[in-house]
Amino acid sequence: MAGTDDIHNIVLLGHGSSGKTSLAEAILYKTGKTNRLGTVEEKNTVADFDEEEKERGNSIHSALLHTTHNDKTINLIDAPGYPDFVGAALTSIPATDCCAIVISASAGIEMNTRKLFNAAVDSGKPRIIIINKIDSDNADLPELIKTIQQNFGSQCRCANLPSGDKSSIIDCIKNDAGDSPVMDVASAHTELVESAIEADDKLMEAYLGGEQISKEKIAEVFIKALVEGKIVPILFTNARKEIGISELLDFIVEYVPSPAKAKPGILIDGDKRTEVKADSSAPLAGLVFRVGFEPRSNMKYASMRIFSGTLKSDTNLFINHEKKAIRPGHVLKTQGGENSEVPAGIAGDIVTLAKIDELKIGDLIHDGKMSGKFAMPKLPMPMFSLALEPASRGDEQKIGTAMEKLTEEDVCFKVTRDHQTKELIVSGMGDLHLRIMLSKMEKRFKLAVNTKPPKIPYRETITAKADGHYKHKKQTGGAGQFGEVYLRVEPAERGSEPPMQFGWDIFGGSIPGQFEAPITKGINDVMERGVVAGFPMQDVKVSVYDGKHHPVDSKEVAFRAAGKGAFIDAVSKAKPGLLEPIVNIEITIPADYVGDIAGDLSSKRGRVQGQDMLPGNMITIKAQVPLSEIANYDSQLKSVTGGQGSYSMTLSHYEVVPSNVQQQIVAQYAKNKQVMEE
């Protein structure tokens, strides 16, 4: 069994169609793990084992793979590349010791390439860049190298180069001579040496003093330079023709740090930071980074990186701060959709456990001697939403159970019940993301739903001061009901908490104090449903200042009705209006589209707040826009920018709706209300 020093953990990151799955397939084939080279087109790759992935021809989940090369274990995570499935890619990063950014030679740096490279930087992980599909007709490799260095820094250096006919690869670490159409091998070697020795002050002094640095010393310092980010090696491959695969494997086992040489994991417990070194004899500490369900049986599998200690089937396993231990059962190694049992998971390894419902992505697993959390990458806010309705009556509870499992699998898939609109809302990274999640629900759980755009959560408020009065009097032969209330309303500061500020200003006992609570309830009945268009109210001050009661007929129900009536009377006189949610939006696009996007935002009643220039001719536009105007912005932005734009948004505040927009909303509310009453 391999030790911690013999393990190398790598995640393949990059934009969709850059060839990550083909690269993983070539690695498995080259190392004898498979007896044929599968392809995405033939739907027979090890990584894309899910039916949804085979059908659509792109990865949806991160796939765990493992192989051996030169007696070293390589754990490989093939992460999805399309922005809609970025959550699985991001949560894979903490489980590895190196991020391999795969770039298509023809497509170059794409939107998700940039995002995932930056996520790797933020995580502090070493990075290598793999330029794949080097035989593409329109590939301009020298220009691509320049673009990579402009975007990701001058520390990006060619560790190998393709030969003239691109049928073989030249090692630039060990060779200081050779010919390549991309750049001079000698120059590439010199650049590598200069970048690598920056990690060692003594070697740097010797080099600057004119001393010849041996290849052995360069190899020694190379791992340190990679870990410290002083160098980002660029390697070349053609996965389909298996060109550069052997060289890539040699590079991984020689230069990618093992868990023992990588930066230790950090457990965060409040203000306390604890280094977790890769030692199999130390207390157990691991991070759950992937959850999946077997499609047929719905059996749950949770995959984890073991940072320290040893996980065995009889280990007393604790999850986070839970006090009760569980038995993990069989320890598994995952190969795409298959699992095989192993004796244990040692420090540095990636293993899987089955049938433990309590495990979630981000959980700490330990043996009772550790506490805290491992840091996870910052996840984007899922902003594309749909409202769901069961296609069949009685499926509500089943849908809830299915949604719970889907949210466990995908950290960027959210399910909420809007307390205001009463709708079941699913939110994701885009239309494709949600369509695939709902397709999975239908195939796996046999549940169908109807979808529609979610209602915009408008609010109602008042814009003037006014008095209201209502007398509730009811006589039914026996005991009657009586309550009379006078109150005053006025606008509160925008965004006030609580939404209704209540004042009990009764003097002389015209209304006994025992009726304050039911009057407040009556007012809150209206606050919840509104007066104008059925939306909750906010930013209202209410003062109850007078009224009348009857010693026999006054009851709580009477004063609740009186409070409600008086409040409706006052609000109707206080110039009521609608408020709409305004969001802060940040849109990242190529500079060529700035005019188009700024003009489009203006047409949507948006206000541009500023712009930030980014490397690679990219610009981030910051703006505030009404949510109602960009409910379907995902597809619009992709259409305008040819799929190169991305955005994120958060709620900023509420503002008064323009009168023409308010008239449309109120008219639609009245129409819907009439239909329901009929």
N, C-alpha and C positions, 0 to 999 in steps of 0.2 A: 504493500500500500504506500502510495506517495506521501512524503512528508510536506510540511508547510512550505519549506524552501523549494519544493518541486511543483508548486501550483502557480498558475498564471491566470488571472481573472480579467477578461476584456469584454466591454460592451461595444457593439457595432451601432454607431449613431449616424444619422444623415437624412437628407431629404428622401422622400419616396422615389422609387425607381432608380436610385443611385447604384443598386446592385448589391445591397447588404446580404439579402437572402441567398443570392447566387454565390457570393463570396463565402458565406458560411457553408454552403453545400460543397463548394470546391475544397474547403479545408477538411470536411469530414471525408470526402472521397480520397483526397491526397493522403490522408493518414490512415486509410483502410477501415474507417468506421462504416462506410457504405460501399456497396459493390457496383454502384452506378451513379453517374452525375445527374441528379435531378434538376429540373428547371421549373420556374414559376409557370411558364406557358403550359407545360405538360401536367401541372398540378400534382407533382410527385416529390416535392422537396420535404426534407425532414422538419424544417422550421415552420413552414406554413401547413400545419396539419389540420387546422380548424376548417370546417366546411365553408364557413363564411369567407375565410381567407382564400380558399381554393377557387370559390365562385367568382370573387372580385379581383383576384390576381394581385393583391397587396396584403402586407402584414397588418394585423389589427392588434395582436397581443405581442408582448415580448416572449420570445421562445428561448428556452434553456437548452444548451447543447454542451457536450464535453468530448474531448478526444485526448490523445497522447502524441507527443512528438519528442524524439530523443530522450525517452524515459521521463518526460515532464508532462504533467496534467494541464490541459488548457480548458478552462471553463469559459464558454462563449455565450453571450446574450445577444440575440438578434432582435433589436428593438424596432418597432414600427417607425416609418419615416414620414407619413403624412401628418400635417399639423393637427388634424382631428383626433389623432391617437397619441398625442405628445405625452400624455400622463404616464403611459406604460414605459416610454423611453426615459422620462425624468426619474421615475422611481427605481429604475435599474441602475442608475449611476452610482448610488452609495454602496451597492453590492460588489463593485468591481475595483480594480487597482489601476485601470487604464481605460481611457475612452478613445476608441478608434473612430475618427470622423471620416466617413466614406463619401467621396465626391465623384460624381460622374464626369469623365473627361470632357464629354460633349456639352453637358448642361451647366457645368461649373458650379459656383456657389449659389445655392438657392435659399429660399426663405428659411426653411427649417434647419438647413446647414448652419446658418448663422446663430439661430436660437440655441441649438444643441451644443455648438462649440462654446458659446458663452455660458451655458449651464455647466459644462465640464470645467470651465475656468472657475466659476463661482464655487464649485464643489471642491476645488483644490486638487483635482485628479490630474495625473499625467495625461498628455494627449499625443496621439499620433494621427497623421492624415494619410488616408489611403486613396489614391487616385485610381479609380477603376474604369473599365471600358476604354483602355488606352488605344484600342484599335479603331475607335470611332472615326468616321470619315471627316467630321468637322471639328475634331479635337485640335486645339492649339495649345500644346502643353507648356511651351515657354511663357505664353501670355497668362495661362492659368496659374503658373507658379507666382508670377508677379501679382496677380489678383489676390491669391492666398496670402502673400506677405503683406499686401496693403490692408487687407481685412483683419488678419489674425496675428500680424507682427513679424518682424524680421527674424525672430527665433525659429520660424518655420524653414527647415533646411532639408534638402534632398538626401535621404539616407541611402537610396539607390536610384538608378536611372534606367530607362529602357534603352535597349540597343537600337541601332539604326533601323532595322526592320520590325522593331517592337515584338520580336519573337523570344527575346531573352532579357534578363535583368542583370545590371552591373551593381555590385555592392560598393557603395562609396565610403563606407566606414573603413573597410580593410584594404580597398584599392585606391591608389592616388594617381592612376593613369587609366586611360580608356576613352572610347569615343561614344558619344550619345548626341542625338539631334536636339535634346532638350537644353543641355548645357555641358560645359567641359567637366569631365569626371574629376580632374585635378582640382578645379575650382570648388566643386561640390565637397570634395574631401577636406579642403582647407577651411571652408565655411563651417563644416561639421566640427572639426577639431577646435576651431576658435570658439564656437558656441558651447561645446561640451566642457572645455577646460575652465570656463567661467565659474563652474561649480567647485573648483579646487584652486585655492589661492597659490599654493606652492607650484602646482603645474603651470598656472598662469604666469608666475614670475619666471619659471624656467623657459617657457615658450617665448616670452617677451625678450628674454636674454639670449635668444637664438639657439637654445638647446633643442635637439630633435626629440620629439615625444614618441615613445614606442607605441605600437598598436595595442599592446597589452594594457598599458596605462590608459590609453584612450577608451578602451572597452570598459575598464574599471570605473572610470569617472562618468561614462555615458549614462548609466542607470541613475546616478545621483543627479546629473543634469536634467534628465527626464523627469524625475520626481519633483525637482525644484522648479520645473517649468522654464529652465534656461534654454531648452531646446525642444522643438516640436518636429520630430522627424516626418518627412514625406516619403511614402513608398508607393510603388506603381504596380498595378495588377490588371490582368484581363481574366476575370473569374471563369468566364465561359470556356476559354481555351487553356485554363490552368496555368497561365503565364504569371510568374511572380508569386505563386502560392507557396512554393517551397521556401523561397527567400523570405516571405512574410512569416512563415512558421519559424524559420531559423531566427529571425529578428525577435519574435515574441519570446522564445525560450531563452534567448541570450541577453536581451536588453530590457524587456518589460519587467518591472519589479515584481518579485514574488511578494505575498503578503508579509513575509518577514522583512523585506527591504522597503516596502511601501510605507507611507505615513500611517501611523497607528490610527485606529478608530477613536473617536472622541464621544464619550457618554456625557450628556448634559443633564444635570439634575439641579434645577434652580440656578444658582450662581456657581455651582461646582462643576468643574470640567475634569474628567478622568480619562487619561490615555488608556486605551485597550490594545495592548500589544499582542501580536499573533503568536500565542503560546498555548499549545494543546494541553499542557498540564495546569494552566491557570483556571480560575473560575469561568464558567460558561457565560458567554454573551453573544447574542446573535440578533440580526435585523431581518424581519419579514419584509420582503420587497415585492413579492408577487403572489397573487391569489387567483386560482382558476378552478373551474368546475368541469368535471368530465361530462360531456354532453348527454350521454345516454343515462348514466346512473345519477348524475348531479352530485357525485362524490367531490368533496372539497379537497384541493391540494394547496398547501402554502409553502412557498419556497423562501429560503433564508440564507443569508451569508453568516457563517460562523466567524466572528472576529477573534474570539479566544475560547479556550476550553475544548471539551470534546462532547459531542451529543451522541448518546447511545439510546437504544430502544427502552432501556430501563432507567434512564435519567429522570430524576425528579425535576420536572420542567415547570417553571413559573412564567407567567405572561405579565409584563409591565409590573404594576403594583399589587397584583392579586396575591393573596396569602395562601391560596390552596394550590397545591402542586398537581400536575397531571402527568400521565405516562405518554410519551410521544409515539410509542409503537414503532413500526418499521421505519428505518431511515432510508430514504430513496435518493437515487440520482436520476435526473430527468433528461431525456433525450427527445426533444420535440414533444410528441404526444404519448411517449412511452416512459415507464418508470421501472427501475430495477433496484433491488435492495442492496445496500452496502452495510458493512459492519458498524460504521460510525461516521459522523461528520466531524472532521478535525479543524483546528484553527486555520482559517484562510479558505476553507472549502465552501462550496455552495451545494446545499442539499434541500430535500423536499420532505414534508410530512403530510400524511393523509388523514382525513376524517376528524380534524380538530376544528370544530366550528368557531371556537373563540378567537382564533388567530386572524388578525387584520393587517393590512399593509401599514408599515411604520411601527409595528409592535416590537418591543424588546423581549427576547426570550432569554432566560437565565436560569441558574440553578439555586437561586435564593441569595446569592452573594453580590449581586449587581443591582443597580437602580438607575433610573434616568431614561433618556431617549437618545438615539442616534439622530443627528440632523438629517432632514430630508430636503430635497430641492424645493424652492418656491414654485408652487403650481399655479398655472394661469386660471383665472376665474372663468368658469363655463357661463357664457352669456347668450348662447343661442337656445331658445326655449320653445317648447310645444306644450299645449294643454291636451291631456288624454281623457278619453271616455271609453269605458269597456264596450267592445263590440257585442258582447252577450251579457244579459242581465245576470247578476249574481257572481260576476268574476272579480269584484272589487278586492276581496281579501286575497285571492290567488295572485292578482296583479301586484299587490303589496309585497307578498312573499318573493315573487320573481324579481321585483325591483330591488329588493334588499340584496339579493345575490348579485345582481348586475352592478350595483354600486360598490360591492366588495371587490369585484374584479377590476373596476375602472375608477380611479380616484378623481377623474375629471367628469364623471357622470353623476349628476345630482338629481334627487327627487324630493320635491317639497309639496306640501298642501298649502296653497295660498289662503290664509285665514280671511282675507278680505273678499276675494272672488270665489272662494270655495272650490277652486279648480285644482286638479292634480297636475303639477307642472314637472316636466323633465327638462333638464338643462345640460348642454354639452358644448363641445368646441365648434360645432358647425352642423349643418343639415346632414351631411354624410355620417357624422358621428351618431346622431340620434337615429337616423334611419337604420343603421346597422345594429344598434342596440335594441331597437324595437323588433327588427327582423330576428335577432337572436332570441328574444323573448318568445316570439311566435313559434319558432322552430323547436326551441328547447322545452318550453312550458306549455305549448299549444294554446297560447293566449293571444288574441287579436285585439287591437284597440283602434279607435278612430282618433285622429289628431286634428288640431286647429291651432291657430295662433293664440297665445294666452292673452287674456284681457289686460289692458294697461291699468295698473293700480292708481287711478286718479284719487284725489281727495277733495273734500268740500270744505269751504271756510266762509267767513263773513268779512265784509270790507267796511262796515259802518256800525255805529252804535244804535241800538233800538230796544224798545220795551215790548214785553209780551204779556198777555193775560189769558187765562182759561179757567172756566168754572165747570167742574164735573158734577153733575147732579143726576141721580137715578133713583126712581121710586118704583118698587115692584110689588107693592102690597104689604110686604113685611118690612124688615130693616132696609133702609135706603143707603145710598152712597153719596157722599158730599165731600168735595175738596175744591178750593179756589186758590190759585197761585198767580202772583205778579212777580215778574223777573225782568232783569235787564241783561243784554248781551253786548259785548264789544270785542273787537279783534285783539288777540294776544300776539306776542312777537312770533314771527315765522319760525316754525320748527320747535315750538315750545313743548316741554314735557312737564306734566302729562298733557295730552291733546286738549283736554277741557280743564280749566282752572275754576274751581267752584268756590263761591262765597255765600255764607248763610248770614244774611244781614237783617234778620227778623228782630223787631223790638216790640215789647209789650205783649208777647205771647199770642199774636194773631194766628200763628200756626205753631202748635206745640212741637218741641224738638224731636219727638219720636217720629215725626213725619218727614224729617230731613232726608233720611236714607231712601224712602220710596220715591220722593221727588227727584233725588239724584239718579235713581234707577230709571225713572221716566225720561230724564234728560239724556242719559247714556243710551237708552233705546234709540233715540234719534241720532246721537253721535255716531252710532255704529252703522246706521243705514242711510244717513243723510237726508236732505230735503230736495236737492236739485236733480240728482241723477242716480241716486242709490249708492253713493260711495261714502265711506267713513269721513267724519268731519275732524278737523284739527284747528289749533290756534284760536280757541274761543274762550273768552272769560264770561262767566255766568254769575250773576248776583240775584239771589232770591230775597226780595225786600218786603213783600207784603202778601196778604192772603186772608182767607177766612176758613174756619173749621166749624163743625157741628159736634156737640158733645156726644151724640148717639150715632149719627150716620157717617161721621168721618172715619175712614178706614185707610189702611195702607194702599189698597188697590185704587181707591179714589184719588189719593194724592199722587200716586204714580201716573195715573191718567192725566191729572191736572198739570203735573210738571211737564209731561210730554207735550200736551197741547199748548201750554204757555211758551215752551221753548220753540216749537214749530212756528207759532205766531210771531215771536221775536225775530227768529232767523229769516223768515220771509220778508220782514221789513228792513233787515240789516244788509241789504245788497249782497246776497249770497253768490258765491262763484266757485269755480272749479280750480284746483291746483293740479299741476302735472309734474311727474318726476323728471328731473334734469340729471343727466349723467355726465361724468367726466370721461372723455374718450381719448385714447392715445392710438394713433394710426401710424404704422410704420410701412413706408412705401418707397419704391425707387423714386429718385428726385424728378424723373421725367413726368410723374403723375401728380405732382403737387398742385398744379393749376386745376386739374380736373377734380381732385378730391376737395380742395378748398371751395371751389364753386358749388360742388354737390352739397357740402355741409351748409353753405349759405342758403341753398334752396330748401334745406331741411330745418330752417330756423336755428341753425347752429352758430356758435360764436367761437372763432379760432382764437386761442389764448397764446399760442406761440409755436415755434418750430425748433427742433434740435437736429443738427447735422450728425450723421453717423458714418462710420467707414463704409467703403464700397458704394459710394453714391446713393446712400439711403438717407431718408429723412423721417423723423417722427413728428407728426402734427398733433398738437394738444388742443382740445376743443371741448365746449359744453354744448350738448344737444338734447332736445326733448326725447325721452325714451320712445315715445310713440312714433317718432320719425325714423328710427333706426332699428325697429324690431326685427327687420329682415336684412340687416346690413351685411351679414356674412356673405350671402350670395352676391349682393351688389358690389361689394369691394372686390371679390374674386373676379367678377365680370370686368370691372373697370381696369384692374391691374394685371389681368391674365394670371391670376392665382399668386401673384408676388406680394400682395399686401396682407398685413395682419393687424389686429386691433385688440385692445382690452378696454373694459369700461367698468366704472364703479358709480354707485349712486352718489350724487353730489347734494342735491337739495330739491325742494318743491317750489314751483313758481306759478303765478296766476296764468291760467290758460287764456289766450287771446279770444276775444268775444266771438269771432266767426267760428273758431274751432269749438268753443263751448256750445254754440247753438247746434252744431252737428251732433255733438255727444248727447246733449239733452234730448234732441229730436229722436235719436236712435234709442235712447232709454225709454222714452214715451211709447215708441213703436213696439219695442220688446215687451213692455209692461202690458200693453193692450192685447198683444198676442197671447200672453200667459193668462190673462183674465178671461179671454174668450175660450 
